[in-house]
């Protein structure tokens, strides 16, 4: 299985949208972002770069990242449900780590919502919980309160 991670191209739009929708469908059962959060995401879109993971010519995973002064921050990492448990997310993260190393950064970070169950998945991928707080940019019909979890991974530049 040869998965290639590369920057997204304009012609990838339809496949990226499909993967993003399918990958977040189970998350939307737990929470959805507020309108304010969506607005900030749209406003910050010019500062992000989208990556795609391609298997046999098909986009099977995607994320955006933003270069910050303290490292690279992942946004919206998702894998098509039919391709989960195939190391796609790991390959995307490894690619981001190489970008971080090339730019002299020592951290890769992300946010997740604890109630999705994704904290453990990100820990298996090498991230550590740095802090938790009540989520202010997410709404849920299932939970009275949601927890924003900020996670980081150290990147070796050696």
C-alpha positions in Angstrom: 0.0 0.0 0.0 1.7 3.2 -1.2 0.1 6.2 0.4 1.5 9.5 -0.9 1.0 12.7 1.1 1.2 15.9 -0.9 -0.2 19.4 -1.0 -3.7 19.6 -2.3 -4.3 20.8 -5.8 -7.2 22.9 -7.1 -8.6 19.8 -8.9 -8.7 17.9 -5.6 -11.6 20.0 -4.3 -14.4 17.5 -4.9 -12.6 14.6 -3.4 -11.3 16.6 -0.4 -14.9 17.8 0.3 -16.2 14.2 0.2 -13.4 12.9 2.5 -13.9 15.8 4.9 -17.7 15.3 5.1 -17.4 11.5 5.6 -14.6 11.8 8.1 -16.4 14.3 10.3 -19.9 12.7 10.1 -19.3 10.7 13.3 -17.8 13.8 15.0 -21.0 15.7 14.2 -23.0 13.1 16.2 -21.0 14.5 19.2 -20.6 18.2 18.4 -20.7 20.9 15.8 -18.6 24.1 15.7 -20.3 27.4 16.5 -20.9 29.9 13.7 -18.2 32.1 15.3 -15.7 29.2 15.1 -16.7 28.6 11.4 -16.2 32.3 10.7 -12.7 32.4 12.3 -11.8 29.3 10.3 -12.9 30.9 7.0 -11.1 34.1 7.9 -7.9 32.2 8.7 -8.1 30.0 5.6 -5.4 32.0 3.8 -2.9 31.1 6.5 -3.4 27.3 6.1 -2.1 24.7 3.7 -4.1 21.6 2.9 -2.5 18.2 2.5 -4.0 15.1 1.1 -3.2 11.5 1.4 -3.6 9.6 -1.9 -3.9 5.8 -2.3 -4.2 4.4 -5.8 -5.2 7.8 -7.2 -7.9 8.4 -4.6 -7.8 10.9 -1.8 -8.3 9.0 1.4 -7.2 11.5 4.0 -6.7 15.2 4.5 -5.7 17.9 7.0 -4.9 21.6 7.0 -1.9 23.0 8.8 -0.9 26.4 9.9 2.7 27.5 10.7 2.8 29.3 14.0 5.7 30.7 15.9 5.8 27.7 18.2 5.4 25.0 15.6 2.9 23.6 13.1 -0.7 23.3 14.1 -3.0 20.7 12.5 -6.6 21.5 11.7 -9.3 19.0 10.7 -7.3 15.8 10.3 -9.6 13.3 8.7 -9.5 9.9 7.1 -12.2 8.4 4.8 -14.1 5.8 7.0 -13.4 3.0 4.5 -9.6 3.6 5.0 -9.3 3.9 8.7 -7.0 1.7 10.6 -4.7 1.6 7.6 -2.0 4.1 9.0 -3.3 7.0 6.8 -3.4 9.5 9.7 0.1 8.3 10.8 1.4 9.0 7.3 -0.1 12.4 7.2 1.4 13.3 10.7 4.8 11.9 9.6 4.7 14.2 6.6 3.8 17.2 8.8 6.6 16.3 11.2 9.1 16.4 8.2 7.7 19.8 7.3 8.2 21.0 10.9 11.7 19.7 10.9 12.6 21.4 7.6 11.3 24.7 9.0 13.2 24.3 12.2 10.1 23.8 14.4 10.1 21.4 17.3 6.3 21.0 17.9 3.2 19.8 16.1 -0.1 20.6 17.8 -3.8 20.2 17.5 -7.1 20.6 19.3 -9.7 17.8 19.7 -12.9 17.4 21.7 -12.5 14.9 24.5 -16.0 13.6 24.1 -15.3 12.3 20.5 -13.0 9.7 21.8 -10.1 10.9 19.7 -7.7 11.8 22.5 -6.6 8.2 22.8 -6.1 7.9 19.1 -3.9 11.0 19.0 -2.0 9.7 22.0 -1.3 6.5 20.0 0.0 8.7 17.2 2.5 10.4 19.5 0.6 13.4 20.9 0.4 14.3 24.6 -2.3 16.3 26.3 -1.1 19.7 27.3 -4.2 21.3 28.6 -8.0 20.9 28.8 -10.7 23.5 29.1 -14.4 23.9 28.5 -15.1 24.1 24.8 -16.6 27.4 23.9 -16.6 27.0 20.1 -18.6 23.7 20.0 -22.2 22.8 20.6 -23.7 19.4 21.4 -27.1 17.9 21.6 -25.7 14.8 23.5 -23.5 16.5 26.1 -24.1 19.4 28.5 -20.5 20.4 28.4 -17.7 19.6 25.9 -14.0 19.6 26.7 -11.4 21.2 24.3 -8.1 19.3 24.5 -4.9 20.9 23.3 -2.3 18.3 22.3 1.3 18.5 21.2 4.0 16.2 19.8 7.7 16.9 20.0 9.5 16.8 16.7 13.2 15.9 16.7 15.4 18.2 14.6 18.4 15.9 15.0 
